[in-house]
Amino acid sequence: MAAVEPPCDGPSGTSLPVWDRMTPTISREELHAKIERGDRFHLFEVLGPMYFRKHHLPGAHNLPPGQVRELAPQLVPDKHAEIVVYCWDDG
């Protein structure tokens, strides 16, 4: 699992479980390259539904803040799958 800068950790507990192959962060450029190459990975944006409807990355799925821990294992049950989590922070 990788998080795109800025990282999405905070008081709301919106981080996904840590697995052995975790890479803490990748750059926006690295994410863009993965998308352009057609790499196989799961892309999630941790945004409120209103923001996700207006603005999201191509192929991204929404994980609303506060629901990450309960929804992530359901959406990606394979703990060996590559996951990229993007978090937007206006503060």
Secondary structure, DSSP 8 states (H G I E B T S, - for coil): -EEESS---STT-------TT-EEEE-HHHHHHHHHHT---EEEEE--HHHHHHS--TT-EE--TT-HHHHHHHH---TTS-EEEEE----
